[in-house]
Amino acid sequence: MLTCSIVGATSFTGTELIRILARHPHVKIGSLTTRSEEKIDARDLVPALGKANDLVIEKFNFKKVARDSDVVFVTLPHTLAMKVAGDFYDEEKIVIDLSADFRLHRADLYEDWYQERHSRKDLLKEAVYGLPEIYREQIKHANLIANPGCYPTGAILGLYPLLKADLIKHDFIVIDSKSGVSGAGKKLSQATQFCEVDENFGAYKVNRHQHTPEIEQTLSEVALAKIDVTFVPHLLPVNRGILSTIYVRRKPGIKKDKLAKAFESFAESEPFVRFYGVGKFPTLKEVQYTNFCDIGIEIDDKSDQVIVITAIDNLLKGASGQAIQNMNIRLGFSEEAGLIGV
């Protein structure tokens, strides 16, 4: 049985990884680490482990984690993850990085959007973008997997069937996304305090969110052409989930049933994509605590506008669940192992 460790185990994504890995049929948990000096009983952060569980989260020790691990999940903040992930890669571990540090192919693009010099530019060509529905074959052979961002996951999966089949125009793509507060992580800020979020709703980082180049990079690879998007994120007063409403225009002569069939075919071949059909749309409740991406569409015959609505759990399909899905693919397990009934 292979051993998995989590660097940054006290984060929202880290505790979700603990919860899933603890019940995974094919792996066991090795080291759980934190930047804190004090040890923490994992069951205190993940009550589902039960009172008899003896897993301990302790101060990060690179040599110990490297010695005890076949797979290392890195859930450190952006700009801090690149060195740690790179060091484990150099030790020939399978590394699944949940930060943004290896998602973009170009170092200059990363440095422009994240305002930090990239110290492991040499690994950008080695990293595989971990969106299974598009890059499954590459993931099977990758030792550095860049787990996608939460917003890009829902947005890209909603657009992929349309761009892959060349059904829509490229010059008008608007992505309007709303996320639960857990998407901002545990770091304290005024914007995510209860009194600021409760009974409130608003947009932020309009047209300058750091997930924008990640979305454009992947969609451009799918379309084999440069794709620019308008991306506007919003903060919802809920704990978890992302609902994205995507506006595009179909190409002349493309009928409604052809658009629907593109999504039907996509969902039939993917274990974690569910298509609701035309005129029926997902909600957050249907995807919370699951690894599914749910999709519904509508077509305006007068304007040729296509509206795609996707819903995911930002902590699972948008982060930790997808990371486990990537591990399953890389290690040759069933893609659904550990992820049904999470």
N, C-alpha and C positions, 0 to 999 in steps of 0.2 A: 504494500500500500504506500502510495507516494505521500510526501509531507509538504504541507503548504504553510507559509508564514505570512503574517500581515504586519507591515511597517506603517504605523499610524493607526493602530487598532482602536483608539478611542474616538475617532471621527464618526460621523453618521454613516459614511460608507464602510468604515472599518467594522463597526458593530453589526452592520448588515452582513458583511462577509463572515464574521464569526458565526452568526446565527445560521447561515446557509451551510458553511463548511462543516459545522458541528454535526450536521445530519446528512452530509454527503456520503453516498454509499462506497465511494472509491478512493477517498483521500482522508488523511488525518491532519489535525492542526499541530504545527510545531511551535514556533515562537510567535508571540504577540507583543508588539513593542509600542512604546510611547516616548515622547521627549521629556516627560516628567521624571523626577527622581523617585517618586513613590510608586510602589507596586499596587496594582489594582486587581481584585478578583473579577474575572471576566463576567461571572454571573451577576455581579452588581450592575453592570451596564447592559447585559443581555439576560434578563430574567428567565427567558425561555430555556436557558441551559439547565435550569434546575439547581436545587440547593446543594446537590452532591458533586457538582462539576468542580474540578480543581484547576482549571485553566487560569493562568495568571498573566496579566499584562505588565511588562517590566521595561525598564529603561533600555533604549536601543543599544545593542551590542552587535556590530557588524559581523565579527568573526563567529559569534554564536549563531546568529541567524543563517549565515552562509553554511555553517557546518550542519545545521539541522534541517535544511530546506532543499526541496526539489523545485518548488514554485514559490516565488515571492510576489505578493501583492503589495504595491506601494500606493498608499493613500495620503501622501504628504501634500501640502499646498503647492500650487504652481510655483515654479522657479526654485523651490527647495527640493523637488523630487528628482531633478535631472542627475545630480551627482550620485545619490543613493541608488537609483535605478541603474545608472550606468555602471556603478561599481559591482552590483550583483550580476549584471550582464557579463562583465569582464570575468567573473567567477564561473561563467557558463551555467548560470541558473536561468530558468524560464521566468521572465519578469513581465508582470502585467501591471502597467502603470496607469493609475486612475487620474493622474493630473493631466494638464495640457502640454507637458513639456516635450512630448515626442509626437504630437498629433500633426503638426505642420511640417511639410517637407523642407521649407526654406527657413534658414536661421534668421535672415533679415526680416522676414514677415513675423516670425515669433517675437523678435526683439522690438519690432515696431508696436505690436499690440500688447505685449506684456511688460514692456519697459525694463527688460533685464537681459543681460548678455547670456547667450546660450553657451554653456561650458562643455557640452558634449555634442557638438555639431557633427562629429564623426559618426554618430549613431542615428542621425535622422534618416539616412538611407536604409538603415537596417530595420528600423521600426515599421511594423505593419499596423495600419489603422484597424482597430478591432470592432468593426461593424460586420457581424457575421453574414448578414443578408447580402452583402456586396463582396466582402473580401474573405469568404470562408476558405477558399483554397490556399490563399497566402497565409492565413492564420494557422493552418495545419502544420506549417514548417517554421513558424516564427519563434524566436527566443526573446524578442522584445515586442510586446503588444501594447499599443497605445489605445487604451480604452476611450471610446468617444465621450464627448460632453453630453449632458442631459438634453439641452435644447437641440443640438444637432441631431441626436438620435431620432426624436419624433419628427423633426422637420425633413430630414433626408429620407426617412422611410416613407413619408407621405408624398414625396416627389419622385422617388426612384422609379416606380413603374411607368410614370408618364414620360420621364426623360429617356429611360432605357428604350422605350418603344417609339420615341420621337413623336409624341402626340401633342406637345405643347410648344408655344412660342418661348423663346429664351429671354425676351426683352422686358418681361413683366412678371416678376415673381415676388410676392409679398408674403412674409411669414410673420404672423401675429401670435405670439406665444405668451402663456400665462403659467407661472410656476408657483408651487407651494414654497413656504419659507425655508424648508430644510435644504433647498437647492443652494442657499447661500452659505451652508456649512455652519459650524459651531462658533466661529469667531464672532465676538461681540461687536455689534455696531448699532447705532441709533436706528437705522432704517429697518432692522429686523427685531426690534424690541416689541413686546406684546402690545403696548399702548400705541405704537406707531402702525402696526399691521392690522390689529383687530378692527373690524368695521371700516376697513380702508381698502383702496385698490388704486394702483397707479403704474405708469410706465417708468422705466429707468434705462439708463445707458442707451438712449434712442439712437440708432444707427451707428453706435460705437461699442457695441458689446463684443467682447473678445472671442465669442463663438462664431462671429460672422465669417472670418476667413476660413475657419474649419468647415463650415457649411459650404461655402463657395468652392473650396478646394475639392471636396468630395463630389459635389454635383457637377463640377467641370470635368472630372474624370469619368463620370457616368455618361455625360452628354458628348464627350469628346470635343468640347468647345468651351470657351470661357463663359462662365455663368456668374452674374452679379445678382445679389438679392437685396431686398429691403427687409431688414430683420428688426422687429421691435419686441423686446421682452417686457413682461409685466409681473408684478408681485401680487399673488393671491393671498388672502387671509386664511389659508389652510396649511396643514402640515406637509403634505406630500402630493405629488402629481404634477404633470405638465399637460395642458391642453393647447394645441397649436391649430390655428385657423390659417390656411394657406390659400392664397388667391393667385390663379394663373389663367392664361387664355389658351384654349385649344387651337390647333392649327386648322385652317380651312378644310372642310370636308370630313373632319373627324366626327363620327357619330357617337352618341351617348353610350351605346352598348359596347363600342370598342374601348372606351375609357373604363367602363365597369369591368370588362373582361381582363384588362391589364392588371387591375387590382385583384380580381378573383384568382387569376393564375399565380400571382405573386404570393397571396395568402395560402394557397393550396400547397405551395412548395416550401413554406417557412413555418417551423414549429411554433414561433412566437409572434406571428402576425395574424390578426383576425380582421377580416373585411366585413363591414356591416351592410354594404350595398349602397344603392343610390337613395338618398332621402332619409337615411337613418344614421345617427351619429353617436359616437361614444361619449361617455362622461368619465370623470375621474374615479368615481366609485367602482367602476367596472375594471379598472386596471390597478388600483392601489393594492399593494402587497402581492403583485404578480410581476412576471417578467414579460408580459404581453405588450405589444403595440397594437392598439385598436384603431381602425380607420373607417371613416364614412365619407361619402362625396355627394355633391350636388352640382348640377350643370344648368346654367342660365342660357336657354336657347336664344334669347334676344341679343345678348352681349358676347356669347361664346366664352363667358367666364366659367372656370371650373373652380369650385370651392372644395378643398380637402381638409378634413378635420381629423387630427390624430390625438390620441391620449396615451400617455405612459406614466408609470411610477418613476419619478426622477431618481429615487434611490436604488431601484432595482433594474429595470430595462435601461434606465438612464445612467446607471453606475455599477453597483455591486452585482446585480443579477446578470448583467451583460458580461461583467468580468468573469463570473463563473461559467457562463456560456462559452466564452473564449477559451477558458481553461479546458472545458470538456472537449472542445474541438481540437485543441492542440494536443491533448493527451489521448485522443481516440475514444473517449467515452461517449455514451449517448448524450446528445446535445441538451436533453432535458434533465439529465441527472442532477438531483438536488434542487431543481427549480420548479417542480410541480408541487403545488400546495405550500409554497414558501410563506 
